[in-house]
Amino acid sequence: MTEVTEVTEVTDPLTDTVVLPPVGPTGDPATLDARAVSAWFGTHQVLSRVSLTMPAGRVTALIGPSGCGKSTFLRTLNRMHEMIPAARFGGEVLFEGEDIYDPSWRLTDARRRIGMVFQKPNPFPAMSIYDNVVAGLRLTGTKANRREKDVLVEESLSRAGLWKEVRDRLRQPGGALSGGQQQRLCIARALAVRPRVLLMDEPCSALDPTSTRRVEETIQELAGQVTVVIVTHNMQQANRVSQQCAFFLAEQGTPGQIVEAGPTEDIFGSPQDRRTADYVAGRFG
Ligand SMILES: Nc1ncnc2c1ncn2[C@@H]1O[C@H](COP(=O)(O)OP(=O)(O)OP(=O)(O)O)[C@@H](O)[C@H]1O
């Protein structure tokens, strides 16, 4: 496990961009605490008062049948949900005790501290591998000089498990990499701003089994350095990569809720609720 220390960010008052501290520390993983989170699309309520603590430096897997609100819940954790027209939100998401929906939090604060990786690898295909990683800084309004960028690119690609494969071709386009490498490039891009939480929405569903295992190894390597919350339909994957699991269900048209959450070994080995037992055994969903 990598030793990590607190990052002190400085905002440049002239440009309102965040200047990264001298390269070196990667920042402590943070605890996220969702409290009574509800979500709507128009009048359609898809989550009802969902509460879940996602402990610092641990991997939490969100599992459950299609349409039960896992991805929506994930998007409420870094304020992506509010980007969708007609989307509404209720509740609190505490980041180390601070509500990210408090007016004192800017959207860019949430995005920088809580990064996201999507289902389909989405690097900028014509942009170089180096520039793809650096793009993570621009997307969140983070400033770094050339030397800091060089160090960040190596640091982020190393943490994403890709450095050794691409170190000699950083100027080649990101689109020339394999699907699995592209997904690890997207992980590196997300890590470039040194988030303290990383959200992953089915990050392996577009990948072949070998690439999937490689991304899973990366997630396991990141555990301890960053808090990970991952949505997955793959029960073996949830079992392999997570320490904690939350089982979501939306029964008969009702909004999604958590039926059961706890240590992964308990959810799979001795679930308390019959519906959890049926789901993890593959009897529905
Ligand atoms: N942009 C949107 N506009 C309207 N309704 C949406 C939107 N996104 C999701 N929904 C609805 O919200 C509900 C929850 O969807 P969500 O994608 O969060 O579930 P999920 O558990 O992640 O599903 P899956 O496992 O299939 O990805 C579904 O009824 C879905 O149709």
The ligand as an SDF file (V2000), in Angstrom:
LIG
                    3D

 31 33  0  0  0  0  0  0  0  0999 V2000
  -31.6280   10.2470  -17.9820 N   0  0  0  0  0  0  0  0  0  0  0  0
  -32.7170    9.6180  -17.5070 C   0  0  0  0  0  0  0  0  0  0  0  0
  -33.9400   10.1420  -17.7430 N   0  0  0  0  0  0  0  0  0  0  0  0
  -35.0590    9.5240  -17.2850 C   0  0  0  0  0  0  0  0  0  0  0  0
  -35.0540    8.3800  -16.5700 N   0  0  0  0  0  0  0  0  0  0  0  0
  -33.8630    7.8160  -16.3220 C   0  0  0  0  0  0  0  0  0  0  0  0
  -32.6370    8.3990  -16.7740 C   0  0  0  0  0  0  0  0  0  0  0  0
  -31.6060    7.6110  -16.3690 N   0  0  0  0  0  0  0  0  0  0  0  0
  -32.1630    6.5910  -15.6850 C   0  0  0  0  0  0  0  0  0  0  0  0
  -33.5120    6.7000  -15.6530 N   0  0  0  0  0  0  0  0  0  0  0  0
  -34.4550    5.7710  -15.0130 C   0  0  0  0  0  0  0  0  0  0  0  0
  -34.0950    5.6750  -13.6430 O   0  0  0  0  0  0  0  0  0  0  0  0
  -34.2410    4.3330  -13.1790 C   0  0  0  0  0  0  0  0  0  0  0  0
  -32.9300    3.8650  -12.5890 C   0  0  0  0  0  0  0  0  0  0  0  0
  -31.9630    3.7890  -13.6290 O   0  0  0  0  0  0  0  0  0  0  0  0
  -30.4290    3.4900  -13.3380 P   0  0  0  0  0  0  0  0  0  0  0  0
  -29.7020    3.5510  -14.6310 O   0  0  0  0  0  0  0  0  0  0  0  0
  -29.9630    4.3340  -12.2240 O   0  0  0  0  0  0  0  0  0  0  0  0
  -30.5060    1.9730  -12.8140 O   0  0  0  0  0  0  0  0  0  0  0  0
  -29.3690    0.8840  -12.7490 P   0  0  0  0  0  0  0  0  0  0  0  0
  -29.6710    0.0390  -11.5610 O   0  0  0  0  0  0  0  0  0  0  0  0
  -28.0330    1.5270  -12.7970 O   0  0  0  0  0  0  0  0  0  0  0  0
  -29.6320    0.0880  -14.0870 O   0  0  0  0  0  0  0  0  0  0  0  0
  -28.5750   -0.7220  -15.0070 P   0  0  0  0  0  0  0  0  0  0  0  0
  -28.0060   -1.7690  -14.1200 O   0  0  0  0  0  0  0  0  0  0  0  0
  -29.4180   -1.2670  -16.1080 O   0  0  0  0  0  0  0  0  0  0  0  0
  -27.5590    0.2700  -15.4940 O   0  0  0  0  0  0  0  0  0  0  0  0
  -34.7230    3.5090  -14.3780 C   0  0  0  0  0  0  0  0  0  0  0  0
  -36.1270    3.4130  -14.2900 O   0  0  0  0  0  0  0  0  0  0  0  0
  -34.3110    4.3640  -15.5630 C   0  0  0  0  0  0  0  0  0  0  0  0
  -35.1990    4.1620  -16.6410 O   0  0  0  0  0  0  0  0  0  0  0  0
  1  2  1  0
  2  3  1  0
  2  7  2  0
  3  4  2  0
  4  5  1  0
  5  6  2  0
  6  7  1  0
  6 10  1  0
  7  8  1  0
  8  9  2  0
  9 10  1  0
 10 11  1  0
 11 12  1  0
 11 30  1  0
 12 13  1  0
 13 14  1  0
 13 28  1  0
 14 15  1  0
 15 16  1  0
 16 17  2  0
 16 18  1  0
 16 19  1  0
 19 20  1  0
 20 21  2  0
 20 22  1  0
 20 23  1  0
 23 24  1  0
 24 25  2  0
 24 26  1  0
 24 27  1  0
 28 29  1  0
 28 30  1  0
 30 31  1  0
M  END
$$$$
